[in-house]
């Protein structure tokens, strides 16, 4: 029996982007397609097989320790971006403002799909879900430029809706309009500490 189950859930790729240099700017540049290699998206600042440990893994490693990069891509849902915008009292949030790599539409409660799930395109390109992407202050700084006084609201409005981080399991191209099929782990939820 396979360890991953096919689902009947598909997400349409409605936006693609690339952050060329995170130290220069968080904003993503809009693309029609992305070529995925094992190291991530070509030309993406977050790509690479390894990365320095950051505050997200401070309980496991000292900052700067070289670890496997499972945060190659930032994937958000169009529906959750809309909900974040509503929570902030703004008409719209542009995907580039949050440093998105992909914006998908069609999977409900997207930010909570199980870690280790797969999102697979017809090209064979496959992303593995690392985990939910927790909101930070940096998108708020970008949003503040477009909506003065609203940027600080991002972190609380995006809680539980910031999407997921992912890494490339199988290389290939993903294009606007592609459908990605969701595959989920065949296991029950952990019944440990409650």
N, C-alpha and C positions, 0 to 999 in steps of 0.2 A: 504494500500500500504506500503511495507517495506521501512524503512528509509535508508537501504543500498541496492544498486543494484549490482547484479552479473554482472561481466564483462566476456568477453572472453579472458582476459589477464591472462596468467600463467607465473610464474617464476620458473625455475628449481633451486634447491639448489645445488650449485656447490662447496661450501666450508663451513665448520662449525668450529667455534673456541670458546675458552673460555679464558678470562683474569682472572687468578686465584688470583692475588694480584696486583692491580693497583699501590700501593706504591712501589712495587718491580720492576715491569716492565709493560709497556703498551702492549707488544706483546702478541698475542693470541696463545694458544696451539691448534693444529689441532685435530679435532674430527671426528668421523664417524656419530654420532648422538648427539642430545641434548634432555634432558628431561626438559620440561617446566612446571613450577608450577606457581601459581598466583604471587609468589614473583620473578619470572624470571627463568633463566637457573640455574640448580643445579651446585654449585661450582663456579659460576661467581661472580667476585668482584662487578659488577654493579647491582646484584640482590638485592631484598629487596622490601617490600611494601612501604617503605618510604626512603628518602634520605635527606641529608643536602642541603639546597639551595646553588647554586653556582653562578658564574658571569652571567650565561645565564638567570637567573630570578632575577637579581639585581634590576630591576625596580619594582618588586612585593614584594620581601622579603629581609630582611637583610641576609647576608651570614651566613650559618649555621642553619637557621630556618629549622625545620623538615617539609618536604612537601611530598606529594604523589610521588612515583617514577614512572615516565612515561618514564624514560631513562634506562630501564632494558637491552635493547639489541641495538647493533649498526648493522644496516643492510645496506650493500653496493651492488652495481651492478658490475658484472664483466666488463660490457661494459664501465661503468664510471671509474672504476679503470684503465682500459686500456687508456682511454682518459686523465686521470690525469698523468699517466706515460709518455705519449706522450708530454703533456704540460711541463713536467719537463725535458724532454730529456733523459729519462732512458728507458731501454728495458721493464722492468716489475716492478710492485709494488706487493709485497706479501701481502695478506690480513692480516696476523698477524702483519705486520708493522703498520697498522692503527687501531689495536685493534678491528677488526671486530668480530661479533658474527656469522653472516651469510653473505655469498656472493650468490647473486641470479643472474640468467641470463635470459633474455627474455622480460623484461618490459622496453620499451623505456622511456627515460626521467624519470628514476626511482626516483631520488632525489626530484622530484616535484609532486609525487602522493599526492592527497589531505590528509591533516590531518584527522584523524578519519577513514581512509580507513582500511580495514581488509585484511590480508594475511592469508589464511586458507589452511591447509594441509588436506589430506584425513583422517589422524588420528583424525581430529577435532581440533588439536592444532591451535590456532588462535592468531595472533599478531595484535595489534592496532597501527597504525602509529601515533606517537606523532607529529613530525614535521621534517623538514629538519635538518640534523646534520651539523652545521656550522663547517668549518675546523678550527683547532687550531694548535698551534706550536708543540705539543707533538709528533704526527706522524713524523713530519719533523726531530725531534731529532733522532728518530729510523732510519729513511731513511738515514740520514747523515752517519751513521756507515757503511752502505752497499754502498752508493754512495756519497763519499766525495764531498762537494761543492753543492750538489743538495738538501739537506734537507730543506734549507730556501725557496725553490721554491714551496714546497708542499701547503702552505696556499693559494697562489694565483691560482695555477693550479687546486686545489680542489674546488674552489668557485663554488657553484651550482651543485657539483658532489660528495659530501661527503656522500651521502646516507641519511638514516633517522634513527631516534631513535624510539623504539617501546616498548610496554609493553604487557604482556600476558593477554588475555581476557579469553581464554579457554585452559586448561592444555592438554598436550599430548606430543608425541615424534615427532621430525623432524629429518629425515635422509638425507644423501647425496642422490641425485637423485630424492627426492620428488618434486612434483609440488605444488606450492602454488598459489591458485586462488585469484585474486584481486577483492575485493568488495569495491565500492566507495559510499560516501554519496549521497543521492538523493536530492541535492539542488544546486541552482545556486551559482556562485561565489559572494562574498560579494560586494555590490555596494556602500559601504561607502566611506571614504576618498580615493581619487585617487592618 
